[in-house]
Amino acid sequence: MDFFTTFTSEEVCERYLIEVRFPGGMPCLRCGKKDFYARLKDRRAYQCKACKFFNRPTAGTIFHRTHTSLLEWFVAIFLVAFDKRGLSALLLSEELGLHYRTAWDMLSRMRRAMAKRDAAYKLRGYVEIDEMFIGAPSEATKRGRGTEKTPVLVAVSYVPVKGKEEVTGFAKLRAVDAINEKTVVDFIRTQVEGGAIIRTDGLSVYPSMEKYGYTHDREPVRKRKAHLVLPHVHTFISNLRSFVQGTHHGLAETHLQQYLDEFCYRFNRRHRRGEMFDRLLRACLEQEELPHSALAA
Ligand SMILES: [Zn+2]
């Protein structure tokens, strides 16, 4: 798809949005019929022939009631979908010629849509679990290393292949206040399906997960190098570190989870890059609009 020659106007974007959102045709919000008058040029709405109601194809989505045009939204989704490392609000604001705050809001809305999509799935089968710490480097150098770093729990699923290397599957991330039995158990139970075979490094902080319906393989790290015991999670963590350093130059605790959600969403669809634009657009269409105050929270 040649993006920039396809999406040339607001109306083209709107038609595409309608196709993706309503594959069987857009129904009138009031009467359900699907027959509309031609779109008025100056109104982002289609009038129903039966009941005369003006239908806005973006109603109820994150695109609704924003001052940003659909064309700008489409470009933003395109850039976020195809940039391998993710996009900073600064870069997006420069690309689109928008205020930083507007670009930040757009990214924030997109990340919520991504998070909602991924929250619909749990990891299953074989899962490695570990933790890492993420912080902003400027703060870290000022106040001494480690003091303001946020613990992040990491889970990565994998598939054992007979006689070959295991294949890495999907990932989940959660920023927590502390790594302890409560946060670990809660993370695993909400992100990993019961019956899964869990592998951890055997540190005492990881409680036995057997009583929660998992098979738990606690391999003592001391005997082997950590990256050999948990290879999938360790590769994933090193990629995440590059993302944090490269794209964002470190991440402070504020809004950390939404950056993690974006990274996971991208990682979980790394083999479907060709479909990323449509997938992300669909995710955005399913994410309902939120008041501005909720975004700032
Ligand atoms: Zn109607």
Residues whose N, C-alpha, C, O or C-beta is under 5 A from the ligand:
A	BS01	ZN	C28 R30 C31 G32 C48 A50 C51 K52 F53
